[in-house]
């Protein structure tokens, strides 16, 4: 999610498309939150593991 957010952020900036810029920022923030929660070992959505 972090990588996709970064790609959309760069594409939105280069192509001057504001919706890609906005979606990229949102995906970066959500990806960062999930990364931090995963690094602390906290279960996300009630599940400790996703198979």
N, C-alpha and C positions, 0 to 999 in steps of 0.2 A: 504494500500500500504506500509505503514511503517512496519507493522508486517510481511508481505510477504517478504519484502526486508531484514529484520533482520533474518528471517528463512533461506533464501537463502544464506545470508552472512555467517551464522554459518555453514550450510551444506557444502558450498564451502570450508570453512576453515578446517572443520573436515575431509571431504572426499578428500581434496586436488584437487578439480576440479575448475580450474581458471575461467571457464565461469560462474559458479554459483556465484563465488565471485564477478565478474564484474557486473552481472545482479543484484545481491543484493545491491551493492553500488549505482547503477543507480536508483533502485526502492526506496532506502532510501532517496536519494537526491530529487527525484520527489515528493515523499510522504511528505517530510519536506516542500517543496515549497508550495504544495497544502494545507498543514496544516496551514502554516503561512498566506497564502492568505485567507483561510476560517476563521481564527481567527480574521483577520482585517475587515471581513465583505465585502471584495471585491468580485465581481462577477467573476467567472472563465469561460472563453469561452463564454462570453456574457450572461450568465444565472445566475440569483441570486439564484435560487432554482432548484434542480433536483428532479423530482417526479418519 
